[in-house]
Amino acid sequence: MPPAKTIAEGHTAMTIAQETRTVLLAALEGDPALTTLLVSGTTPETLIVAITKGIPPRAIGSTTYEQAPPFRRETLVELVGRVQRLRWRRVVPHTGLLLPPTDMDLLALHRKHAHARVGLECGRGWTHCSMPCLPG
């Protein structure tokens, strides 16, 4: 697989709103309420995410639930918004590179979540986002 092209090679960087919208479109694919999805903002501080309240259909994204999903769509949208704000606050402003999690971050996950027996398989910039989202 060829390496991804960099911004310096003529590609434009995705904004926080574009990235958030992309994640939510994938997560809620098949939900008729996607037409009401609102995502706007250019910084973590100005990011706005909203959608019509309610329980999504049984089949959304790549998942089919036996009964209705055990969450509300507005909860999922707000969670993705919170994670995106945390993630984008860790971007180095001049280079656009994400600060990788430190060993201390990863060890803290294992101390906080006793059942995490193996390293978490997260891409750069995402491991730290799972810390405030995991129960416990």
Backbone as CSV, one residue per row, in Angstrom:
resi,resn,N_x,N_y,N_z,CA_x,CA_y,CA_z,C_x,C_y,C_z
1,MET,0.847,-1.172,0.000,0.000,0.000,0.000,0.893,1.237,0.000
2,PRO,0.682,2.177,-0.913,1.533,3.358,-0.948,1.276,4.253,0.261
3,PRO,2.293,5.008,0.678,2.101,5.891,1.837,1.084,6.982,1.524
4,ALA,0.397,7.435,2.547,-0.585,8.508,2.371,0.121,9.793,1.960
5,LYS,-0.517,10.562,1.121,0.064,11.836,0.703,-0.083,12.849,1.825
6,THR,0.885,13.721,1.926,0.873,14.716,2.982,0.255,16.012,2.481
7,ILE,-0.048,16.904,3.406,-0.596,18.212,3.044,0.375,18.947,2.139
8,ALA,1.672,18.763,2.369,2.683,19.437,1.557,2.628,18.983,0.098
9,GLU,2.057,17.808,-0.172,1.971,17.294,-1.535,0.700,17.737,-2.246
10,GLY,0.046,18.757,-1.715,-1.099,19.324,-2.399,-2.463,18.931,-1.885
11,HIS,-2.531,18.176,-0.815,-3.819,17.809,-0.254,-4.189,18.796,0.842
12,THR,-5.458,19.065,0.978,-5.890,19.974,2.030,-6.230,19.170,3.279
13,ALA,-5.991,19.759,4.414,-6.292,19.101,5.682,-7.795,19.111,5.916
14,MET,-8.282,18.063,6.534,-9.689,17.984,6.878,-9.933,18.864,8.098
15,THR,-11.028,19.590,8.123,-11.356,20.413,9.281,-11.977,19.540,10.360
16,ILE,-12.086,20.080,11.550,-12.715,19.335,12.642,-14.160,19.002,12.293
17,ALA,-14.860,19.918,11.636,-16.253,19.663,11.264,-16.345,18.563,10.205
18,GLN,-15.481,18.601,9.201,-15.499,17.573,8.158,-15.194,16.199,8.743
19,GLU,-14.182,16.142,9.604,-13.814,14.858,10.196,-14.927,14.327,11.090
20,THR,-15.525,15.205,11.889,-16.611,14.800,12.783,-17.805,14.307,11.979
21,ARG,-18.149,15.028,10.925,-19.265,14.616,10.064,-18.987,13.242,9.445
22,THR,-17.770,13.014,8.985,-17.408,11.735,8.372,-17.582,10.589,9.358
23,VAL,-17.117,10.772,10.598,-17.249,9.740,11.631,-18.726,9.470,11.914
24,LEU,-19.521,10.527,12.058,-20.936,10.356,12.387,-21.728,9.739,11.236
25,LEU,-21.401,10.097,10.010,-22.084,9.496,8.859,-21.839,7.989,8.812
26,ALA,-20.625,7.572,9.134,-20.310,6.142,9.157,-21.010,5.448,10.325
27,ALA,-20.996,6.081,11.500,-21.573,5.464,12.698,-23.087,5.320,12.603
28,LEU,-23.745,6.286,11.968,-25.209,6.283,11.907,-25.750,5.974,10.513
29,GLU,-24.920,5.380,9.666,-25.366,5.044,8.314,-26.639,4.203,8.377
30,GLY,-27.639,4.582,7.602,-28.909,3.873,7.607,-29.954,4.501,8.504
31,ASP,-29.585,5.476,9.309,-30.534,6.160,10.183,-31.203,7.285,9.392
32,PRO,-32.520,7.254,9.253,-33.193,8.302,8.494,-33.002,9.701,9.093
33,ALA,-32.651,9.783,10.357,-32.449,11.093,10.992,-31.135,11.752,10.581
34,LEU,-30.301,11.055,9.800,-29.037,11.657,9.348,-29.270,12.951,8.569
35,THR,-30.433,13.092,7.974,-30.728,14.321,7.235,-30.804,15.524,8.159
36,THR,-30.957,15.285,9.464,-31.030,16.392,10.432,-29.697,16.651,11.126
37,LEU,-28.664,15.913,10.745,-27.348,16.068,11.382,-26.788,17.458,11.097
38,LEU,-26.373,18.143,12.153,-25.737,19.456,12.042,-24.337,19.357,12.629
39,VAL,-23.344,19.681,11.829,-21.959,19.723,12.298,-21.351,20.997,11.741
40,SER,-20.861,21.860,12.635,-20.216,23.088,12.174,-19.155,23.507,13.177
41,GLY,-18.295,24.393,12.729,-17.224,24.911,13.578,-15.868,24.680,12.950
42,THR,-14.918,25.478,13.352,-13.564,25.368,12.796,-12.521,25.051,13.855
43,THR,-12.906,25.072,15.110,-11.990,24.775,16.212,-12.718,23.893,17.229
44,PRO,-11.977,23.262,18.142,-12.651,22.483,19.183,-13.637,23.330,20.001
45,GLU,-13.307,24.594,20.193,-14.170,25.472,20.990,-15.454,25.843,20.271
46,THR,-15.437,25.869,18.933,-16.624,26.283,18.183,-17.375,25.113,17.544
47,LEU,-16.894,23.883,17.743,-17.556,22.720,17.152,-18.954,22.559,17.732
48,ILE,-19.928,22.457,16.840,-21.319,22.229,17.227,-21.783,20.952,16.533
49,VAL,-22.349,20.031,17.305,-22.919,18.801,16.745,-24.327,18.638,17.305
50,ALA,-25.267,18.296,16.430,-26.647,18.099,16.868,-27.360,17.197,15.871
51,ILE,-28.393,16.537,16.348,-29.220,15.671,15.504,-30.577,15.546,16.192
52,THR,-31.590,15.164,15.444,-32.907,14.921,16.011,-32.807,13.845,17.087
53,LYS,-33.432,14.101,18.220,-33.381,13.158,19.342,-34.185,11.904,19.052
54,GLY,-33.728,10.807,19.628,-34.465,9.554,19.513,-33.549,8.351,19.438
55,ILE,-34.161,7.180,19.408,-33.419,5.923,19.319,-33.274,5.570,17.842
56,PRO,-32.052,5.285,17.401,-31.860,4.943,15.980,-32.480,3.585,15.649
57,PRO,-32.616,3.276,14.350,-33.160,1.974,13.963,-32.236,0.828,14.358
58,ARG,-32.737,-0.396,14.258,-31.958,-1.582,14.666,-30.656,-1.719,13.894
59,ALA,-30.651,-1.369,12.620,-29.455,-1.529,11.788,-28.887,-0.152,11.457
60,ILE,-27.729,0.147,12.042,-27.041,1.406,11.733,-25.555,1.112,11.583
61,GLY,-24.895,1.936,10.786,-23.480,1.699,10.548,-23.315,0.294,10.003
62,SER,-22.422,-0.457,10.565,-22.226,-1.846,10.128,-22.726,-2.817,11.187
63,THR,-23.636,-2.352,12.049,-24.119,-3.164,13.156,-25.635,-3.312,13.106
64,THR,-26.101,-4.520,13.400,-27.537,-4.756,13.552,-27.766,-5.254,14.975
65,TYR,-28.636,-4.562,15.677,-28.950,-4.923,17.059,-30.146,-5.867,17.066
66,GLU,-30.168,-6.788,18.032,-31.271,-7.731,18.146,-32.574,-6.980,18.408
67,GLN,-32.497,-6.015,19.287,-33.625,-5.120,19.548,-33.160,-3.724,19.180
68,ALA,-33.788,-2.723,19.690,-33.352,-1.345,19.420,-31.973,-1.126,20.042
69,PRO,-31.149,-0.263,19.449,-29.834,0.020,20.053,-29.999,0.512,21.491
70,PRO,-29.050,0.191,22.367,-29.160,0.558,23.783,-28.692,1.980,24.069
71,PHE,-28.830,2.856,23.094,-28.415,4.253,23.264,-29.280,5.132,22.377
72,ARG,-29.236,6.408,22.646,-29.961,7.383,21.839,-28.988,8.037,20.859
73,ARG,-29.490,8.401,19.694,-28.593,8.956,18.673,-27.951,10.259,19.139
74,GLU,-28.662,11.081,19.902,-28.072,12.344,20.354,-26.932,12.102,21.341
75,THR,-26.994,10.991,22.087,-25.902,10.638,22.996,-24.653,10.272,22.197
76,LEU,-24.828,9.490,21.151,-23.701,9.120,20.291,-23.096,10.352,19.626
77,VAL,-23.937,11.231,19.128,-23.461,12.449,18.456,-22.683,13.326,19.439
78,GLU,-23.185,13.481,20.646,-22.491,14.292,21.642,-21.167,13.645,22.057
79,LEU,-21.143,12.322,22.199,-19.908,11.621,22.551,-18.841,11.823,21.470
80,VAL,-19.226,11.669,20.212,-18.266,11.886,19.123,-17.778,13.336,19.141
81,GLY,-18.669,14.275,19.400,-18.259,15.679,19.498,-17.253,15.902,20.612
82,ARG,-17.492,15.308,21.774,-16.558,15.453,22.905,-15.193,14.848,22.588
83,VAL,-15.203,13.660,21.998,-13.946,12.992,21.655,-13.181,13.825,20.626
84,GLN,-13.878,14.362,19.645,-13.217,15.174,18.623,-12.610,16.436,19.248
85,ARG,-13.330,17.055,20.157,-12.773,18.257,20.823,-11.496,17.899,21.577
86,LEU,-11.517,16.795,22.323,-10.316,16.362,23.047,-9.177,16.056,22.080
87,ARG,-9.476,15.337,21.039,-8.460,14.927,20.069,-7.835,16.136,19.377
88,TRP,-8.675,17.066,18.942,-8.153,18.219,18.206,-7.415,19.207,19.112
89,ARG,-7.664,19.167,20.390,-6.906,20.039,21.301,-5.468,19.539,21.459
90,ARG,-5.197,18.291,21.086,-3.847,17.738,21.191,-3.048,17.892,19.908
91,VAL,-3.554,18.661,18.959,-2.830,18.897,17.710,-1.794,19.994,17.933
92,VAL,-0.591,19.777,17.414,0.450,20.798,17.482,0.092,21.857,16.437
93,PRO,-0.154,23.112,16.838,-0.705,24.103,15.923,0.129,24.384,14.666
94,HIS,1.441,24.362,14.759,2.254,24.766,13.612,2.497,23.646,12.615
95,THR,2.466,22.395,13.064,2.759,21.289,12.157,1.531,20.452,11.825
96,GLY,0.492,20.534,12.635,-0.687,19.715,12.423,-0.502,18.278,12.872
97,LEU,0.630,17.953,13.492,0.874,16.586,13.963,0.198,16.373,15.303
98,LEU,-0.316,15.190,15.503,-0.920,14.857,16.781,0.160,14.434,17.756
99,LEU,-0.024,14.822,18.999,0.902,14.389,20.036,0.559,12.954,20.402
100,PRO,1.498,12.031,20.291,1.182,10.636,20.617,1.002,10.463,22.126
101,PRO,0.227,9.448,22.531,0.084,9.204,23.955,1.427,8.754,24.526
102,THR,1.652,9.079,25.764,2.888,8.678,26.425,2.700,7.302,27.060
103,ASP,3.795,6.702,27.500,3.714,5.430,28.217,2.872,5.587,29.475
104,MET,2.968,6.749,30.100,2.178,6.992,31.314,0.683,6.967,30.995
105,ASP,0.292,7.515,29.835,-1.118,7.476,29.421,-1.591,6.043,29.294
106,LEU,-0.797,5.206,28.631,-1.187,3.813,28.409,-1.218,3.021,29.709
107,LEU,-0.231,3.249,30.582,-0.214,2.557,31.877,-1.415,2.966,32.717
108,ALA,-1.806,4.223,32.619,-2.972,4.691,33.368,-4.236,3.962,32.913
109,LEU,-4.340,3.669,31.626,-5.494,2.909,31.134,-5.542,1.525,31.773
110,HIS,-4.394,0.865,31.849,-4.350,-0.470,32.430,-4.632,-0.452,33.930
111,ARG,-4.176,0.569,34.613,-4.465,0.676,36.047,-5.951,0.947,36.281
112,LYS,-6.550,1.774,35.438,-7.945,2.164,35.626,-8.907,1.054,35.188
113,HIS,-8.514,0.290,34.168,-9.395,-0.726,33.611,-8.714,-2.087,33.730
114,ALA,-9.038,-2.795,34.811,-8.356,-4.043,35.155,-8.476,-5.105,34.067
115,HIS,-9.531,-5.080,33.279,-9.731,-6.107,32.260,-8.974,-5.822,30.976
116,ALA,-8.301,-4.690,30.903,-7.495,-4.380,29.713,-6.171,-5.131,29.851
117,ARG,-6.124,-6.346,29.318,-4.951,-7.203,29.482,-3.906,-6.997,28.394
118,VAL,-4.326,-6.496,27.246,-3.386,-6.261,26.149,-3.420,-4.784,25.805
119,GLY,-2.408,-4.348,25.088,-2.362,-2.945,24.690,-3.551,-2.578,23.826
120,LEU,-4.046,-1.387,24.000,-5.169,-0.936,23.190,-4.681,-0.643,21.779
121,GLU,-5.412,-1.091,20.794,-5.037,-0.892,19.398,-5.690,0.379,18.891
122,CYS,-5.092,1.493,19.189,-5.631,2.777,18.765,-4.623,3.465,17.861
123,GLY,-5.116,4.150,16.869,-4.232,4.928,16.021,-3.728,6.149,16.768
124,ARG,-2.682,6.748,16.234,-2.096,7.918,16.864,-3.164,8.994,17.038
125,GLY,-3.248,9.545,18.229,-4.200,10.593,18.496,-5.516,10.118,19.074
126,TRP,-5.746,8.793,19.140,-7.014,8.282,19.627,-6.919,7.638,20.999
127,THR,-5.767,7.130,21.395,-5.667,6.427,22.672,-6.094,7.321,23.827
128,HIS,-5.630,8.555,23.839,-5.967,9.452,24.941,-7.449,9.755,24.977
129,CYS,-8.132,9.657,23.837,-9.562,9.937,23.798,-10.362,8.838,24.465
130,SER,-9.843,7.625,24.476,-10.583,6.530,25.091,-10.551,6.615,26.610
131,MET,-9.583,7.312,27.168,-9.469,7.371,28.627,-10.698,7.993,29.275
132,PRO,-11.195,9.167,28.819,-12.363,9.728,29.502,-13.672,9.040,29.105
133,CYS,-13.655,8.216,28.062,-14.889,7.596,27.588,-15.139,6.226,28.190
134,LEU,-14.098,5.548,28.617,-14.271,4.211,29.174,-14.878,4.298,30.564
135,PRO,-15.808,3.402,30.876,-16.423,3.439,32.204,-15.423,3.080,33.278
136,GLY,-15.682,3.558,34.479,-14.806,3.165,35.571,-14.259,4.330,36.215
